[in-house]
Amino acid sequence: MERKSLFTRGPMRYDVCVMTRRAQAPLRRRGRAACVALLAAGLVSCRDRAPAEPTAPPAKVEPMSSGQTASAAVRPSATASATPRWVIPDRVWFEGGAMGTHVAFAGYTTETVDKAGVRAAFEAALAEIKRVELLMTTWRDDSDVSRINAAAGKAPVKVSEETFAVVKQSIHAGDISEGTFDITFEALHGLWKFDEDLDPHPPSAKDIKARLPLLDYKAIKIDESARTVMITKPGMKIGLGGIAKGYAVDMAAKVLEKAGLKSYFVQAGGDLLARGNKPDGSPWSAGIRDPRGGPSQYFAKILLQDHAFSTAGDYERGYVVGGKRYHHIIDPRTGYPATACRSVTIWAPTAFLADEIDDAVFILGPEKGLALVESIDGVGAVIVDAKNKIHVSKRLQGLVQIVALPTDGI
């Protein structure tokens, strides 16, 4: 029996790494998971399995076979360490599922946290992601988001502090992105079929036009003092799938920090956060998938320390009909898939911030998208536009290494 995800993000973005795979939950991408690979950690971003533990002392780049992910190409050193010789950090891997996507953790033991302690911390962090899911999913009638949708056009709904904060930030994201980030995308759910119900037949222009009046984030009203959220127009709905996973990743990181971990990463689909350095003092390394290449191909890599990555790509969920690609990143201004980019990777201080920006930049395109990125402190971007040209924002110039030209194609 196929398991349905409790968390859907609608047609704006999905975290699925195989474009035509049907039996995936709505968010298993932005999947949005094969977009970013933690190379130095041995992270598998589009395989639901842990990589083999490193066996060679020094880290090195190994030739990749056709079935090997980019993340498995570089192995961390199991012996090199900046800590005292009598404390040899051990690498611990842990994985699970939440929010309809694969969740992975990797980290190292410390002087005070042994393997059992690291694993316990990872289990607690996964439980934290699932807790956030229950607050913000649209697959449960008793979640905050479902209660807001049920009361659309009727009354304000009091919600948790966390849901209120995420909705408030979502409205802000809409304001700064010319409305390209719009959590009322939920009204398009079921029209474009890129989920487990994948149907390679675009909806009619008439059906799209009929739904467009239900997309308007400005119809969401919040009351700070009462901590309520209201959708003023009947029939409208919201979905937090385009931002809540990033928030959940940040919350999981707080659990790990409280547990005493100093070097780790958290990945939920394509939303990823790395903290600290590896035991030898070097930062983590992340790879960005080639949007027209295979799941194991990447065209760029970057050193990653105390920052998050989130990628939106048109290859994650979609199909090609009549020589044209249709995909899951929908421009809420038109109701059709955005066409200005092939992939956008956002580098930001938090996963929450990265998650809210990547789709907007994808829809805005390189010129306006980079302007938005440069206007936000600590944020950078790597963009592959519709013509297969690479754009690197100012903050990432000198930090990003282009290792190959992206593959061309539809």
N, C-alpha and C positions, 0 to 999 in steps of 0.2 A: 504494500500500500504506500502510495506516495505521501510524504509528509509535507504539509503546507507550512509555510513560514508564518510566524505570528507578527511579522513586521514587514510592511510593504511600503515601498517608496513611490509607487505609481510609475507612470511612463517617463518621468523626468530623468531617472537614472537608476541603473541596477548593477549590482556587483556580481557579474557572471563572466567567467573567463572564456567560455566557449559560446560563440555567437548563436549557434542553432541548437543548443542543448535544451531539450524540453523539460526534463524532470528536475527542475531547479526551483527553489523558492524565489519569490519576487526580488529579493535583494541580493541573491548570490550572483553577484557580479563576479555604483557604483559601488571569481571575478573581478565591478569597478575594482577583481582581486589579482588578476595577473598583470595589472598595470604597473605595480611597483613591487620590486623584489628586493628583499634585504640580502644582498650578496654575501656579505661577510658573516652573516648569521646562519647561512644555510637554509634560509626560509623558503618554503615552497608556497608560492602565492596562488597557484591554480591547480594544485594537487592536494587532495584531502589525505595527505600522509606526511609523516615527518621524514626529513632526509636522514641518511645515515650519519652517525656521529663521526667527526673528523678523526682521521687516523694518522695523518702526517703532522709532525711538529710545526713547521712553519706554514703560514697562510700562503696560498699560491693560486694563480688562475689556472684552471684545467680546461682543456678543449671540451666543448659541449657536443654531445651527441644529439641526434634529432629528437630524442625523447627526454632530454634533460632540461630542467628549467634553468633560467638565467640565474635564479637565486642559488642554485646548487653549484654554480661554477666556481665560487670562491669559498674556501673552507677556513674557518678561524683556527688560530693556533690553540692547541689544548695545553701547551706548556709555557709559552711565552707569557710573562706576567710582570707588571710593574709593582706588584705587591711583594712582601717579603717571601723568600724562597720556601719558608716552611708553611706558607699558606698558598696552596696551588688551587686557583679558582676552577671549579668544575662547571661545565655548561649544562644547563637543564632545559629541556624542550617540553612543551605542553601544548595540547590543542583540544578544541572542542567546537561546538556550534552554538550560535545565538544570532538573533536578528536576521535569520534566514541566510546566514553566510558562514564560512569557515573562519574560526578564530584561532590565532596562533600566538604563542608566547615563547620567548627564549631569554635566558638570562644566566648570570654567573653567581656562584656562591660567594660569600664574603667571610670575613673573620668571625662574624656573629650569626650568619644565616647559612646553614648547611643545605644539602640537597633536599632533604625532607621539608625544610622550612621554605625553600624557594618554590617547591611544588605546591605546598599549602597556600602560599601567597598567590600563585597562579590560579588555583582553584577558587580562591576568594575573589580574585579579579574577574574571572569568568562569571561567577555568581552576580557580581556587581553589574556587568553588562546585561545579564538577563533581567535584573531588577529594573534597569532603565527601559529595557524592551517592554516590560509589562505596563509601564506608565504611558508609553508613547506609541504603542502598536495600534493598527487599525483592525487587527484580527480578533480583538476581544471587545465585547460590548461594554465592559466595565472600565476600560482604560480612559485616561484623561482625554485623549484625542477622539475616541469614539463618542464620548459624552458631549464633547464640543460639537461634533458633527450632527449628532442627534438633535441638538437644540438650535441648529442653524435657523436664523430668522425668528426665533422665539424668545430666548432668554440667555443671559450670560451664565457661564459655568465656572464655578470655583475649582481651581486645579492645584496640583502640588507646586511648590516653589520651583522645582526643576523644570517641569513642563512649561510653566509660565516664563521662565528665563529663556528656554529654547524657542518658544513662540515669539517672544520679544526680540530676540536676536535674529530670527527669521524675517521679521518685519523690517528690521534695520538692514538686513542683507538685500531685501527687495528695494529699499530706498536708494542704496548706494550703487545698485547694478541696473538701473533703468528698468526695474521690474522683471529682469530676466531670471532672478531667483524668486520663485513664487510658490509658496506651500499650498496654494489652492489648486495646484496641478492635479490633485486627487479627483477632480471632476472629469478628467480625461481617462481615468482608470477603466479599462475594459474596451476602450475605443481602439487604441493602438495595442496590439497583442504581442508583447515581447517577453512575457513571463513563461510559466510552464504551459500556457495555452498558446504558444507561439503559432501565429498564423501569418504567412507571408503574403497577405493581401491588405494593402493600405486602405484605411477607411475612406468613405466618400467625402468630397469637399463639403457637401451639404451637412453631413453628420458632424464634421469638425466645426463648421460655422455655428451649428446649433449649440455646441458646448462652450464656445469661447466666452459668452457672457457670464459663465460661471467661474471664470478665472480672473480673480482680482484680489490680490493680497490686501489692498486698502480697505476691503470690506471686513477685515478682521479688527476688532476693537478690543483693547486690553485696558484693565483698570488696576493700576498699581496698588492702591490702598485696599481694594477688595480682593485682589489677586484672582481676577476673573478674566475669561476669554469669551468673546462672542463673535459669531459669524452673523453679520447683519442681514444677509440675503438668503432666503430659503433655497434649498437645493444645492448650495455650495458645500464643499468639504475641504478639509485640510489633511495633509499627510506630512509627517516629519522625516520621511525616509531620506531626504536629501541633506539632512544635517544631524540627526540624532545619533547616528553611528559614531560620528566624530566626537560628539559629547560623551558617549559611552566609553570610547577608548580613553579619553582624558580621565574619566572617573575610575576606570580600571587602573590607570597609571598611579592615581592617588593611593589606591589600595596597596600597590607594590612599593611605593615610596614609604608608606607607613610601616610596611613589613621590614624595611631596612635594605631593600635591594638598591644597588647603585648602578648596575649595568644591565639593561634589558631592553626588549622591544615588545610592543603589543601591535597586532594586526587583526583587524576585523574587515574582511573583504579587501578593498583597496584603501581603507583608512588605516594609517600606520603611524606609530609614534616610537621614537627611539630615545633612550635616556643614557647619559654617561658615555664612557668609552669602553672598548674591550679591555681585557686584563693587561694587554701589552701596551696600553696607552693610546692605541690608534682608535679613530672613530669608526662607527658602523659605515657600511657602504651600501648604497641603494641603487638599483638599476631601473630604468624606465622602459617599458615594453615598446617594441616597434609596432605601431598601429596596424600595419599591413603585413607584418611578419607572423611567425608562429608563436605559440604560447611561451616558447623558450628563448625567443629572440628579444634583445634589447638594444637600443641605439645610443643610450647615454647612461652615465652613472655619476653619482655625487656622494661625497662624504657626508654623513648625517650624524649630528650630535645635538641632543636636546632640541630636536625639531620633529615636526610631523610632515608626512607626505599624503596627498590624496590626488587620485587621478581620475579624470573623466575621459572615456574614449568611445568613439562611435563603433568600435568593433566588438564591444562586449555583449550587446543584445541587439539583434537586428537581422536584416536580410537584404539581398540585392534583387531587384525586380526591374526588368527593362533597362539594365545598365545603370541603375540608380540605387544608391544605398539608403535604406530606411533604418533608423536606429532609435534607441530609447531616450536620447537627450532631446527633449521637445522644447522648442521655443514657445513660451506661454503667450507671446504676443501674436503668434500665427497659428499655433496648434500643430505645426509640422516639425519634423526633425531639423535641428540646427545644422547649418551647412558651412560655417566659417572655419571649422577646425576638424582635425582627425583625433587629436588627443591633447589634453591639458593636464599637466602635473603641477600641483601647488605645494610649495614649501612654506611652512608657517610655524610659529611657536607652539600652537596647539592643534590637535586634530579637529577640534570643534571649528576653529577658524578656517582651516584648510578645506574642510568638508563643505562649508557654506559658500566658498568662493569658486571652486573648480568648475561647477556647471555654469555659473554666471559668466566666467571668463570664456568658456567653450562657446557659449551662445553669442557673446558680444564680439568675439573674434580677436585677432592679434592686436590691432591698434587700440581699441577701446578696452580690451581685456588687460593689456599691459599697463594702461593708464590706471585702471582700477587697482591692479596689483601694486604699482609703485606708490599709490596713495595710502597704503596700509602698512604700518610699521612692522618690520620683521618678516614680510611676505615676499616670496619670489615665485617665478613660474618658468616652466619649459613648455613651449607650445609647438605642436606640429600643425600647421594650417592646412586648409583645403588643397593647396597646391604642393603639399609635402615639404614646405620650407620650415626650418627650425628657427624658433625665436626664443631667446634666453633673456630674462629680465635682468636689470642692472645688478640687483643684489646677488644673483647667482653667477654672474660672469666671473670666470676664474675658479669657480667651485664645481661647475658641471663639466664633465669630460664627454665629448661626443666620440663614441667608439665606432660608429658606423652610420652611414646615411640611411634614413628610414626607407623601407621598401615602398615602391610606388604601386598604385593600383586603385581600383574603385573603392 
